């Protein structure tokens, strides 16, 4: 999952006055203590995916 997400690049988004929604979920593969986070941002009106992140979370997490 992480390998695939690293190959996808977000498109440039340049539209003023938009409202965005951000959501996140976590899952694990094989071991419950090995979480993978999926975080994404969508433009509220069009539901266009603006950006996303798949991977582990740390104190330095930035989307």
mmCIF file of the N, C-alpha and C atoms, coordinates in Angstrom:
data_MODEL
# 
_entry.id   MODEL 
# 
loop_
_atom_site.group_PDB 
_atom_site.id 
_atom_site.type_symbol 
_atom_site.label_atom_id 
_atom_site.label_alt_id 
_atom_site.label_comp_id 
_atom_site.label_asym_id 
_atom_site.label_entity_id 
_atom_site.label_seq_id 
_atom_site.pdbx_PDB_ins_code 
_atom_site.Cartn_x 
_atom_site.Cartn_y 
_atom_site.Cartn_z 
_atom_site.occupancy 
_atom_site.B_iso_or_equiv 
_atom_site.pdbx_formal_charge 
_atom_site.auth_seq_id 
_atom_site.auth_comp_id 
_atom_site.auth_asym_id 
_atom_site.auth_atom_id 
_atom_site.pdbx_PDB_model_num 
ATOM 1   N N  . UNK A 1 1  ? 0.822   -1.177 0.000  1.00 0.00 ? 1  UNK A N  1 
ATOM 2   C CA . UNK A 1 1  ? 0.000   0.000  0.000  1.00 0.00 ? 1  UNK A CA 1 
ATOM 3   C C  . UNK A 1 1  ? 0.880   1.259  0.000  1.00 0.00 ? 1  UNK A C  1 
ATOM 4   N N  . UNK A 1 2  ? 1.875   1.292  0.855  1.00 0.00 ? 2  UNK A N  1 
ATOM 5   C CA . UNK A 1 2  ? 2.768   2.450  0.918  1.00 0.00 ? 2  UNK A CA 1 
ATOM 6   C C  . UNK A 1 2  ? 3.567   2.583  -0.372 1.00 0.00 ? 2  UNK A C  1 
ATOM 7   N N  . UNK A 1 3  ? 4.027   1.479  -0.907 1.00 0.00 ? 3  UNK A N  1 
ATOM 8   C CA . UNK A 1 3  ? 4.813   1.489  -2.145 1.00 0.00 ? 3  UNK A CA 1 
ATOM 9   C C  . UNK A 1 3  ? 4.007   2.085  -3.301 1.00 0.00 ? 3  UNK A C  1 
ATOM 10  N N  . UNK A 1 4  ? 2.749   1.711  -3.407 1.00 0.00 ? 4  UNK A N  1 
ATOM 11  C CA . UNK A 1 4  ? 1.885   2.234  -4.471 1.00 0.00 ? 4  UNK A CA 1 
ATOM 12  C C  . UNK A 1 4  ? 1.623   3.721  -4.269 1.00 0.00 ? 4  UNK A C  1 
ATOM 13  N N  . UNK A 1 5  ? 1.335   4.132  -3.034 1.00 0.00 ? 5  UNK A N  1 
ATOM 14  C CA . UNK A 1 5  ? 1.022   5.542  -2.782 1.00 0.00 ? 5  UNK A CA 1 
ATOM 15  C C  . UNK A 1 5  ? 2.217   6.445  -3.054 1.00 0.00 ? 5  UNK A C  1 
ATOM 16  N N  . UNK A 1 6  ? 3.428   5.950  -2.878 1.00 0.00 ? 6  UNK A N  1 
ATOM 17  C CA . UNK A 1 6  ? 4.623   6.751  -3.155 1.00 0.00 ? 6  UNK A CA 1 
ATOM 18  C C  . UNK A 1 6  ? 4.801   7.030  -4.639 1.00 0.00 ? 6  UNK A C  1 
ATOM 19  N N  . UNK A 1 7  ? 4.166   6.261  -5.496 1.00 0.00 ? 7  UNK A N  1 
ATOM 20  C CA . UNK A 1 7  ? 4.280   6.440  -6.940 1.00 0.00 ? 7  UNK A CA 1 
ATOM 21  C C  . UNK A 1 7  ? 3.240   7.414  -7.495 1.00 0.00 ? 7  UNK A C  1 
ATOM 22  N N  . UNK A 1 8  ? 2.251   7.783  -6.703 1.00 0.00 ? 8  UNK A N  1 
ATOM 23  C CA . UNK A 1 8  ? 1.181   8.670  -7.153 1.00 0.00 ? 8  UNK A CA 1 
ATOM 24  C C  . UNK A 1 8  ? 1.498   10.097 -6.721 1.00 0.00 ? 8  UNK A C  1 
ATOM 25  N N  . UNK A 1 9  ? 1.376   11.032 -7.631 1.00 0.00 ? 9  UNK A N  1 
ATOM 26  C CA . UNK A 1 9  ? 1.637   12.442 -7.338 1.00 0.00 ? 9  UNK A CA 1 
ATOM 27  C C  . UNK A 1 9  ? 0.330   13.233 -7.404 1.00 0.00 ? 9  UNK A C  1 
ATOM 28  N N  . UNK A 1 10 ? 0.122   14.088 -6.420 1.00 0.00 ? 10 UNK A N  1 
ATOM 29  C CA . UNK A 1 10 ? -1.078  14.927 -6.394 1.00 0.00 ? 10 UNK A CA 1 
ATOM 30  C C  . UNK A 1 10 ? -0.989  15.982 -7.492 1.00 0.00 ? 10 UNK A C  1 
ATOM 31  N N  . UNK A 1 11 ? -2.126  16.306 -8.089 1.00 0.00 ? 11 UNK A N  1 
ATOM 32  C CA . UNK A 1 11 ? -2.174  17.342 -9.111 1.00 0.00 ? 11 UNK A CA 1 
ATOM 33  C C  . UNK A 1 11 ? -2.140  18.709 -8.445 1.00 0.00 ? 11 UNK A C  1 
ATOM 34  N N  . UNK A 1 12 ? -1.651  19.699 -9.183 1.00 0.00 ? 12 UNK A N  1 
ATOM 35  C CA . UNK A 1 12 ? -1.614  21.069 -8.688 1.00 0.00 ? 12 UNK A CA 1 
ATOM 36  C C  . UNK A 1 12 ? -3.036  21.599 -8.589 1.00 0.00 ? 12 UNK A C  1 
ATOM 37  N N  . UNK A 1 13 ? -3.379  22.212 -7.464 1.00 0.00 ? 13 UNK A N  1 
ATOM 38  C CA . UNK A 1 13 ? -4.724  22.726 -7.235 1.00 0.00 ? 13 UNK A CA 1 
ATOM 39  C C  . UNK A 1 13 ? -4.609  24.198 -6.896 1.00 0.00 ? 13 UNK A C  1 
ATOM 40  N N  . UNK A 1 14 ? -5.208  25.059 -7.718 1.00 0.00 ? 14 UNK A N  1 
ATOM 41  C CA . UNK A 1 14 ? -5.095  26.500 -7.522 1.00 0.00 ? 14 UNK A CA 1 
ATOM 42  C C  . UNK A 1 14 ? -6.468  27.135 -7.715 1.00 0.00 ? 14 UNK A C  1 
ATOM 43  N N  . UNK A 1 15 ? -7.304  27.039 -6.717 1.00 0.00 ? 15 UNK A N  1 
ATOM 44  C CA . UNK A 1 15 ? -8.652  27.590 -6.775 1.00 0.00 ? 15 UNK A CA 1 
ATOM 45  C C  . UNK A 1 15 ? -8.912  28.288 -5.446 1.00 0.00 ? 15 UNK A C  1 
ATOM 46  N N  . UNK A 1 16 ? -9.274  29.563 -5.503 1.00 0.00 ? 16 UNK A N  1 
ATOM 47  C CA . UNK A 1 16 ? -9.483  30.342 -4.282 1.00 0.00 ? 16 UNK A CA 1 
ATOM 48  C C  . UNK A 1 16 ? -10.890 30.150 -3.729 1.00 0.00 ? 16 UNK A C  1 
ATOM 49  N N  . UNK A 1 17 ? -11.042 30.337 -2.434 1.00 0.00 ? 17 UNK A N  1 
ATOM 50  C CA . UNK A 1 17 ? -12.349 30.316 -1.792 1.00 0.00 ? 17 UNK A CA 1 
ATOM 51  C C  . UNK A 1 17 ? -12.939 28.939 -1.578 1.00 0.00 ? 17 UNK A C  1 
ATOM 52  N N  . UNK A 1 18 ? -12.127 27.915 -1.598 1.00 0.00 ? 18 UNK A N  1 
ATOM 53  C CA . UNK A 1 18 ? -12.623 26.542 -1.432 1.00 0.00 ? 18 UNK A CA 1 
ATOM 54  C C  . UNK A 1 18 ? -12.676 26.149 0.036  1.00 0.00 ? 18 UNK A C  1 
ATOM 55  N N  . UNK A 1 19 ? -13.521 25.190 0.309  1.00 0.00 ? 19 UNK A N  1 
ATOM 56  C CA . UNK A 1 19 ? -13.565 24.571 1.630  1.00 0.00 ? 19 UNK A CA 1 
ATOM 57  C C  . UNK A 1 19 ? -13.073 23.145 1.479  1.00 0.00 ? 19 UNK A C  1 
ATOM 58  N N  . UNK A 1 20 ? -12.293 22.719 2.442  1.00 0.00 ? 20 UNK A N  1 
ATOM 59  C CA . UNK A 1 20 ? -11.672 21.406 2.363  1.00 0.00 ? 20 UNK A CA 1 
ATOM 60  C C  . UNK A 1 20 ? -12.089 20.535 3.533  1.00 0.00 ? 20 UNK A C  1 
ATOM 61  N N  . UNK A 1 21 ? -12.042 19.244 3.315  1.00 0.00 ? 21 UNK A N  1 
ATOM 62  C CA . UNK A 1 21 ? -12.287 18.265 4.372  1.00 0.00 ? 21 UNK A CA 1 
ATOM 63  C C  . UNK A 1 21 ? -11.050 17.387 4.468  1.00 0.00 ? 21 UNK A C  1 
ATOM 64  N N  . UNK A 1 22 ? -10.655 17.073 5.689  1.00 0.00 ? 22 UNK A N  1 
ATOM 65  C CA . UNK A 1 22 ? -9.525  16.181 5.896  1.00 0.00 ? 22 UNK A CA 1 
ATOM 66  C C  . UNK A 1 22 ? -9.994  15.040 6.785  1.00 0.00 ? 22 UNK A C  1 
ATOM 67  N N  . UNK A 1 23 ? -9.575  13.860 6.456  1.00 0.00 ? 23 UNK A N  1 
ATOM 68  C CA . UNK A 1 23 ? -9.973  12.695 7.236  1.00 0.00 ? 23 UNK A CA 1 
ATOM 69  C C  . UNK A 1 23 ? -8.807  11.730 7.283  1.00 0.00 ? 23 UNK A C  1 
ATOM 70  N N  . UNK A 1 24 ? -8.829  10.870 8.280  1.00 0.00 ? 24 UNK A N  1 
ATOM 71  C CA . UNK A 1 24 ? -7.781  9.872  8.388  1.00 0.00 ? 24 UNK A CA 1 
ATOM 72  C C  . UNK A 1 24 ? -8.351  8.579  8.945  1.00 0.00 ? 24 UNK A C  1 
ATOM 73  N N  . UNK A 1 25 ? -7.696  7.506  8.610  1.00 0.00 ? 25 UNK A N  1 
ATOM 74  C CA . UNK A 1 25 ? -8.054  6.204  9.152  1.00 0.00 ? 25 UNK A CA 1 
ATOM 75  C C  . UNK A 1 25 ? -6.770  5.411  9.288  1.00 0.00 ? 25 UNK A C  1 
ATOM 76  N N  . UNK A 1 26 ? -6.824  4.386  10.092 1.00 0.00 ? 26 UNK A N  1 
ATOM 77  C CA . UNK A 1 26 ? -5.652  3.530  10.242 1.00 0.00 ? 26 UNK A CA 1 
ATOM 78  C C  . UNK A 1 26 ? -6.048  2.091  10.054 1.00 0.00 ? 26 UNK A C  1 
ATOM 79  N N  . UNK A 1 27 ? -5.073  1.314  9.660  1.00 0.00 ? 27 UNK A N  1 
ATOM 80  C CA . UNK A 1 27 ? -5.253  -0.112 9.472  1.00 0.00 ? 27 UNK A CA 1 
ATOM 81  C C  . UNK A 1 27 ? -3.940  -0.788 9.818  1.00 0.00 ? 27 UNK A C  1 
ATOM 82  N N  . UNK A 1 28 ? -3.934  -2.073 9.837  1.00 0.00 ? 28 UNK A N  1 
ATOM 83  C CA . UNK A 1 28 ? -2.694  -2.801 10.074 1.00 0.00 ? 28 UNK A CA 1 
ATOM 84  C C  . UNK A 1 28 ? -2.669  -4.044 9.192  1.00 0.00 ? 28 UNK A C  1 
ATOM 85  N N  . UNK A 1 29 ? -1.475  -4.519 8.961  1.00 0.00 ? 29 UNK A N  1 
ATOM 86  C CA . UNK A 1 29 ? -1.277  -5.740 8.186  1.00 0.00 ? 29 UNK A CA 1 
ATOM 87  C C  . UNK A 1 29 ? -0.465  -6.700 9.047  1.00 0.00 ? 29 UNK A C  1 
ATOM 88  N N  . UNK A 1 30 ? -1.027  -7.835 9.334  1.00 0.00 ? 30 UNK A N  1 
ATOM 89  C CA . UNK A 1 30 ? -0.411  -8.915 10.104 1.00 0.00 ? 30 UNK A CA 1 
ATOM 90  C C  . UNK A 1 30 ? -0.304  -8.633 11.601 1.00 0.00 ? 30 UNK A C  1 
ATOM 91  N N  . UNK A 1 31 ? 0.229   -7.491 12.012 1.00 0.00 ? 31 UNK A N  1 
ATOM 92  C CA . UNK A 1 31 ? 0.429   -7.212 13.434 1.00 0.00 ? 31 UNK A CA 1 
ATOM 93  C C  . UNK A 1 31 ? -0.331  -5.958 13.842 1.00 0.00 ? 31 UNK A C  1 
ATOM 94  N N  . UNK A 1 32 ? -1.066  -6.035 14.944 1.00 0.00 ? 32 UNK A N  1 
ATOM 95  C CA . UNK A 1 32 ? -1.869  -4.900 15.383 1.00 0.00 ? 32 UNK A CA 1 
ATOM 96  C C  . UNK A 1 32 ? -1.023  -3.731 15.878 1.00 0.00 ? 32 UNK A C  1 
ATOM 97  N N  . UNK A 1 33 ? 0.231   -3.955 16.200 1.00 0.00 ? 33 UNK A N  1 
ATOM 98  C CA . UNK A 1 33 ? 1.075   -2.851 16.660 1.00 0.00 ? 33 UNK A CA 1 
ATOM 99  C C  . UNK A 1 33 ? 1.846   -2.187 15.517 1.00 0.00 ? 33 UNK A C  1 
ATOM 100 N N  . UNK A 1 34 ? 1.557   -2.557 14.288 1.00 0.00 ? 34 UNK A N  1 
ATOM 101 C CA . UNK A 1 34 ? 2.212   -1.987 13.114 1.00 0.00 ? 34 UNK A CA 1 
ATOM 102 C C  . UNK A 1 34 ? 1.168   -1.247 12.273 1.00 0.00 ? 34 UNK A C  1 
ATOM 103 N N  . UNK A 1 35 ? 0.779   -0.055 12.746 1.00 0.00 ? 35 UNK A N  1 
ATOM 104 C CA . UNK A 1 35 ? -0.285  0.710  12.102 1.00 0.00 ? 35 UNK A CA 1 
ATOM 105 C C  . UNK A 1 35 ? 0.193   1.397  10.831 1.00 0.00 ? 35 UNK A C  1 
ATOM 106 N N  . UNK A 1 36 ? -0.690  1.490  9.865  1.00 0.00 ? 36 UNK A N  1 
ATOM 107 C CA . UNK A 1 36 ? -0.495  2.308  8.677  1.00 0.00 ? 36 UNK A CA 1 
ATOM 108 C C  . UNK A 1 36 ? -1.637  3.313  8.632  1.00 0.00 ? 36 UNK A C  1 
ATOM 109 N N  . UNK A 1 37 ? -1.290  4.583  8.523  1.00 0.00 ? 37 UNK A N  1 
ATOM 110 C CA . UNK A 1 37 ? -2.281  5.657  8.486  1.00 0.00 ? 37 UNK A CA 1 
ATOM 111 C C  . UNK A 1 37 ? -2.545  6.074  7.051  1.00 0.00 ? 37 UNK A C  1 
ATOM 112 N N  . UNK A 1 38 ? -3.804  6.358  6.763  1.00 0.00 ? 38 UNK A N  1 
ATOM 113 C CA . UNK A 1 38 ? -4.212  6.915  5.476  1.00 0.00 ? 38 UNK A CA 1 
ATOM 114 C C  . UNK A 1 38 ? -4.900  8.238  5.788  1.00 0.00 ? 38 UNK A C  1 
ATOM 115 N N  . UNK A 1 39 ? -4.324  9.323  5.312  1.00 0.00 ? 39 UNK A N  1 
ATOM 116 C CA . UNK A 1 39 ? -4.861  10.659 5.543  1.00 0.00 ? 39 UNK A CA 1 
ATOM 117 C C  . UNK A 1 39 ? -5.092  11.302 4.184  1.00 0.00 ? 39 UNK A C  1 
ATOM 118 N N  . UNK A 1 40 ? -6.245  11.950 4.015  1.00 0.00 ? 40 UNK A N  1 
ATOM 119 C CA . UNK A 1 40 ? -6.530  12.559 2.719  1.00 0.00 ? 40 UNK A CA 1 
ATOM 120 C C  . UNK A 1 40 ? -7.281  13.873 2.893  1.00 0.00 ? 40 UNK A C  1 
ATOM 121 N N  . UNK A 1 41 ? -7.147  14.733 1.872  1.00 0.00 ? 41 UNK A N  1 
ATOM 122 C CA . UNK A 1 41 ? -7.810  16.036 1.830  1.00 0.00 ? 41 UNK A CA 1 
ATOM 123 C C  . UNK A 1 41 ? -8.627  16.086 0.553  1.00 0.00 ? 41 UNK A C  1 
ATOM 124 N N  . UNK A 1 42 ? -9.909  16.467 0.675  1.00 0.00 ? 42 UNK A N  1 
ATOM 125 C CA . UNK A 1 42 ? -10.754 16.629 -0.509 1.00 0.00 ? 42 UNK A CA 1 
ATOM 126 C C  . UNK A 1 42 ? -11.356 18.031 -0.516 1.00 0.00 ? 42 UNK A C  1 
ATOM 127 N N  . UNK A 1 43 ? -11.626 18.524 -1.710 1.00 0.00 ? 43 UNK A N  1 
ATOM 128 C CA . UNK A 1 43 ? -12.332 19.793 -1.864 1.00 0.00 ? 43 UNK A CA 1 
ATOM 129 C C  . UNK A 1 43 ? -13.808 19.493 -1.665 1.00 0.00 ? 43 UNK A C  1 
ATOM 130 N N  . UNK A 1 44 ? -14.442 20.207 -0.764 1.00 0.00 ? 44 UNK A N  1 
ATOM 131 C CA . UNK A 1 44 ? -15.792 19.862 -0.309 1.00 0.00 ? 44 UNK A CA 1 
ATOM 132 C C  . UNK A 1 44 ? -16.830 19.845 -1.430 1.00 0.00 ? 44 UNK A C  1 
ATOM 133 N N  . UNK A 1 45 ? -16.813 20.810 -2.323 1.00 0.00 ? 45 UNK A N  1 
ATOM 134 C CA . UNK A 1 45 ? -17.850 20.916 -3.350 1.00 0.00 ? 45 UNK A CA 1 
ATOM 135 C C  . UNK A 1 45 ? -17.717 19.850 -4.439 1.00 0.00 ? 45 UNK A C  1 
ATOM 136 N N  . UNK A 1 46 ? -16.517 19.663 -4.959 1.00 0.00 ? 46 UNK A N  1 
ATOM 137 C CA . UNK A 1 46 ? -16.323 18.747 -6.089 1.00 0.00 ? 46 UNK A CA 1 
ATOM 138 C C  . UNK A 1 46 ? -15.913 17.339 -5.664 1.00 0.00 ? 46 UNK A C  1 
ATOM 139 N N  . UNK A 1 47 ? -15.518 17.184 -4.405 1.00 0.00 ? 47 UNK A N  1 
ATOM 140 C CA . UNK A 1 47 ? -15.009 15.905 -3.865 1.00 0.00 ? 47 UNK A CA 1 
ATOM 141 C C  . UNK A 1 47 ? -13.686 15.493 -4.515 1.00 0.00 ? 47 UNK A C  1 
ATOM 142 N N  . UNK A 1 48 ? -13.003 16.434 -5.156 1.00 0.00 ? 48 UNK A N  1 
ATOM 143 C CA . UNK A 1 48 ? -11.704 16.159 -5.760 1.00 0.00 ? 48 UNK A CA 1 
ATOM 144 C C  . UNK A 1 48 ? -10.678 15.910 -4.660 1.00 0.00 ? 48 UNK A C  1 
ATOM 145 N N  . UNK A 1 49 ? -9.894  14.853 -4.816 1.00 0.00 ? 49 UNK A N  1 
ATOM 146 C CA . UNK A 1 49 ? -8.826  14.570 -3.855 1.00 0.00 ? 49 UNK A CA 1 
ATOM 147 C C  . UNK A 1 49 ? -7.693  15.558 -4.108 1.00 0.00 ? 49 UNK A C  1 
ATOM 148 N N  . UNK A 1 50 ? -7.340  16.323 -3.087 1.00 0.00 ? 50 UNK A N  1 
ATOM 149 C CA . UNK A 1 50 ? -6.300  17.337 -3.208 1.00 0.00 ? 50 UNK A CA 1 
ATOM 150 C C  . UNK A 1 50 ? -4.936  16.759 -2.854 1.00 0.00 ? 50 UNK A C  1 
ATOM 151 N N  . UNK A 1 51 ? -4.889  15.985 -1.785 1.00 0.00 ? 51 UNK A N  1 
ATOM 152 C CA . UNK A 1 51 ? -3.637  15.363 -1.372 1.00 0.00 ? 51 UNK A CA 1 
ATOM 153 C C  . UNK A 1 51 ? -3.941  14.190 -0.456 1.00 0.00 ? 51 UNK A C  1 
ATOM 154 N N  . UNK A 1 52 ? -2.955  13.322 -0.272 1.00 0.00 ? 52 UNK A N  1 
ATOM 155 C CA . UNK A 1 52 ? -3.132  12.183 0.619  1.00 0.00 ? 52 UNK A CA 1 
ATOM 156 C C  . UNK A 1 52 ? -1.775  11.712 1.113  1.00 0.00 ? 52 UNK A C  1 
ATOM 157 N N  . UNK A 1 53 ? -1.800  10.950 2.180  1.00 0.00 ? 53 UNK A N  1 
ATOM 158 C CA . UNK A 1 53 ? -0.583  10.396 2.769  1.00 0.00 ? 53 UNK A CA 1 
ATOM 159 C C  . UNK A 1 53 ? -0.882  8.986  3.236  1.00 0.00 ? 53 UNK A C  1 
ATOM 160 N N  . UNK A 1 54 ? 0.013   8.056  2.960  1.00 0.00 ? 54 UNK A N  1 
ATOM 161 C CA . UNK A 1 54 ? -0.091  6.686  3.454  1.00 0.00 ? 54 UNK A CA 1 
ATOM 162 C C  . UNK A 1 54 ? 1.236   6.356  4.111  1.00 0.00 ? 54 UNK A C  1 
ATOM 163 N N  . UNK A 1 55 ? 1.196   5.950  5.371  1.00 0.00 ? 55 UNK A N  1 
ATOM 164 C CA . UNK A 1 55 ? 2.429   5.581  6.056  1.00 0.00 ? 55 UNK A CA 1 
ATOM 165 C C  . UNK A 1 55 ? 2.277   5.662  7.556  1.00 0.00 ? 55 UNK A C  1 
ATOM 166 N N  . UNK A 1 56 ? 3.398   5.662  8.243  1.00 0.00 ? 56 UNK A N  1 
ATOM 167 C CA . UNK A 1 56 ? 3.369   5.733  9.702  1.00 0.00 ? 56 UNK A CA 1 
ATOM 168 C C  . UNK A 1 56 ? 3.264   7.187  10.141 1.00 0.00 ? 56 UNK A C  1 
ATOM 169 N N  . UNK A 1 57 ? 2.843   7.384  11.355 1.00 0.00 ? 57 UNK A N  1 
ATOM 170 C CA . UNK A 1 57 ? 2.651   8.712  11.903 1.00 0.00 ? 57 UNK A CA 1 
ATOM 171 C C  . UNK A 1 57 ? 3.716   8.967  12.958 1.00 0.00 ? 57 UNK A C  1 
ATOM 172 N N  . UNK A 1 58 ? 4.207   10.185 13.017 1.00 0.00 ? 58 UNK A N  1 
ATOM 173 C CA . UNK A 1 58 ? 5.181   10.557 14.033 1.00 0.00 ? 58 UNK A CA 1 
ATOM 174 C C  . UNK A 1 58 ? 4.871   11.962 14.519 1.00 0.00 ? 58 UNK A C  1 
ATOM 175 N N  . UNK A 1 59 ? 5.660   12.462 15.447 1.00 0.00 ? 59 UNK A N  1 
ATOM 176 C CA . UNK A 1 59 ? 5.475   13.828 15.944 1.00 0.00 ? 59 UNK A CA 1 
ATOM 177 C C  . UNK A 1 59 ? 5.731   14.847 14.850 1.00 0.00 ? 59 UNK A C  1 
ATOM 178 N N  . UNK A 1 60 ? 6.493   14.485 13.830 1.00 0.00 ? 60 UNK A N  1 
ATOM 179 C CA . UNK A 1 60 ? 6.832   15.386 12.733 1.00 0.00 ? 60 UNK A CA 1 
ATOM 180 C C  . UNK A 1 60 ? 5.932   15.192 11.525 1.00 0.00 ? 60 UNK A C  1 
ATOM 181 N N  . UNK A 1 61 ? 4.757   14.600 11.715 1.00 0.00 ? 61 UNK A N  1 
ATOM 182 C CA . UNK A 1 61 ? 3.833   14.301 10.620 1.00 0.00 ? 61 UNK A CA 1 
ATOM 183 C C  . UNK A 1 61 ? 3.322   15.585 9.991  1.00 0.00 ? 61 UNK A C  1 
ATOM 184 N N  . UNK A 1 62 ? 3.481   15.710 8.681  1.00 0.00 ? 62 UNK A N  1 
ATOM 185 C CA . UNK A 1 62 ? 2.952   16.841 7.909  1.00 0.00 ? 62 UNK A CA 1 
ATOM 186 C C  . UNK A 1 62 ? 2.329   16.307 6.641  1.00 0.00 ? 62 UNK A C  1 
ATOM 187 N N  . UNK A 1 63 ? 1.171   16.816 6.304  1.00 0.00 ? 63 UNK A N  1 
ATOM 188 C CA . UNK A 1 63 ? 0.508   16.408 5.068  1.00 0.00 ? 63 UNK A CA 1 
ATOM 189 C C  . UNK A 1 63 ? 0.938   17.321 3.957  1.00 0.00 ? 63 UNK A C  1 
# 
